[in-house]
Amino acid sequence: LIGGKTLLILTIICFRALCCKGPPPPRPEYDLVCIGLSGSGKTSLLSQLCSESPENIVSTTGFSIKAVPFQNAILNVKELGGADNIRKYWSRYYQGSQGVIFVLDSASSEDDLETARNELHSALQHPQLCTLPFLILANHQDKPAARSVQEIKKYFELEPLARGKRWILKPCSLDDMEAVKDSFSLLINLLEERDFEPSRM
């Protein structure tokens, strides 16, 4: 039989082991920029990831910042409006970014798809973004006119243009937010890998 004093000590040890580990280590935070044409679904995707009510979603006209929580990181996403008169100012907001989210409407018109292609090419080649990881989301896959990821990869000439860069192209829609979260997890992996790279002299 265990004496009362011994039992008390064991209880204290167990209690400390269970309850006194202290707060978990802080999650790393990454600053990202989110770009794409108006109507591509940037605001809706980010709002869903933040568990915001869909009734309150308003298209971004200038820029907005959202802290998107994930289990192993917090993404501070600066979303830039995609209207014609705003896109020319995108580059003013690139400084300090550690990664890029580019959202495109895979069911858009040929003209809009061509515009999105040009904007993505500009971003991939921009001095402040060209070395950063890119997550490219082919949104609105639930629409009948949606183009497949393979079609978009070919049309956007991603293989020759982005060779040597770290980029992920994934299909997505609001109907499958788990897939969207998985895509963001892949981006977080790229951001973590970048953290551990030896600094270049």
N, C-alpha and C positions, 0 to 999 in steps of 0.2 A: 504494500500500500504506500501511496505517496503522501508524505506529511503535508500539513496545511501550508507551511512556509514554502516548500518546494513547489506545490501546486500554484501558489500565488506567483512565484517567480516565472514558472512556465507560462502562466496566463499572460503576464506582462510581456514576456518575450514574443508570444504569438500575436498579441495585440499590436505590438510595435512592428512586427514583420508585416502585418496586414494593413495597418493604418498609418504608419509613420514613415513611409517611403519618401515623403515630400512631394512637391508638385512635379509633374512630368516635365522633361526638358522642353523648352520652347520650340515650337515648330519653326523651321526656316521660312522666311518670307521672300518672295520674289516679285519684282516689279515688271509687269508685262504691258505691252501695248496691244490693243485689239482694233483691227481695221477691217474694212469691207464696205461695199456699196450700201446705200440705203435700201432697206427691204431684204437684206441678206439674212437677217435674224440675229444679229449680234446681241441686241438688248434683251430679246426674249430668252436666248440661251443662257446669258449671264444671270438674268433675273431668276430663272429656274434653278440654276446652280446655287443661288443664294436663298432658295426657298421663298422667294417673294411672290405675292399674289399676282396672277396673270392679269387681273382686272386693272392693276395700277401701272401697267407697262406703257411707257410713252417713248416714242422713237427719239434717240439722242440727236440733238441738233448741234451742239458744240462738242463737249466731252463730259464724261462722267467717270467716277472712280468707284470701283466695287472691290471689297475684300472678299474673295471667294475661298471659303474654308475647305480644306481636304484633310484627310487623316494625318498625312505626313508633311504638309506644307500649307502655307497661306499665300494665295496669289492676289497681289494688289493689281487689279486690271484697270488700266486707263483705256476706256472705250472712246474712240473718236467717231464723230458723226460722218456718214458716208455720202452726204449730198455733194453735188457738183461744186458748189461755192465753198465747201469746207475742205475737200480733199487736197486742194493746193496748199493748205496749211498743215497737213498731217506731220510733215517732217519737223515742225517746230516742237512737237510733243514727243519725239523719239528719244531724246537725251535721257540717260539713266535706265533705259529699258534693258532687261536681262533676257527677254524672250518675246516672241511675236505670235499673236493669234490672228489668222486671216480667215474670215468667214465669207463664203461665196454662196450665192443662190444657184444650186445646180439645176433648177427648173426655169431659170431666167431666159429672156430673149437673147438672140445671137449678139445683138448690139451690147447689151449689158454684160454678157459673158466676155466679150472682147474687151470692154472697159475694165472689168475685174482682172482679166489676164494682164493688161498693161499695168494696172496698179500693183499687182503682186510682183511682176517683174521689177518694177521700180523699187519696191520694198526690199526684195531679195538682193538688189544691187546697191542699196543705199549704204553709205559708209558707216552709219551708226547702227545698222541692222544686219549687215551682210554676214557677220560672224556669229549671229545669235541663232538659237534653236527656233524653228518655225513650226507651229501647229496650224495646218490648213484644213478647215472643216468644210466639206461639200454638203451644205445644209439643204433642207427641204427635200430629203430623199423620199418622203412620204407622198410627194406630188407625182401624178402620172407622167409629167414631162421631164422628170428628173434625169439627169445624165449620170451614168455610172462613174465610179472613181477612176476606172481605167480610161474612160472617154475624157475625163477632165485632166488626168495626168498627161495624156497625149496632146490634148488641145492646148494646155497651158505650157507644154514643152518643159515639164518639170525635170525630167531625167537629165537632159543636156544642160539646162540652165542652173539647176541646183546641185549638180554633182559636186561632191566634197563638202556640201553643207549638211547640217543636221535638220532634217525636216520630216514631218509626219503628215500624210494626207489621209483623212478618214471621212467616211460618209456619216451624216448625222441628221437627226430630226428631233423635234420636241416630243415625238411619240416614244422615243427610246433614250431617256436621259441616262440610263445606266451605261449605254455605249458612249455617250458624250463624256461621262465621268471617266470611263476607261481611257478615252483619248487624252484627256487632261492628265491622267496618271502617267501616260507615256511621255508627255511633255515635261512633267515634273522629274521623271527619270533623266531626261536630257539635261535639265537644269542642274540636277545633282551631280551628274557626270562632269559638267562644266565647272562646278565648284571644286572638284577634286583634281582638276587638271593642273599640272605645274605651271606657274606663271612664266610667261615668255619674257626674256630679256630684250 
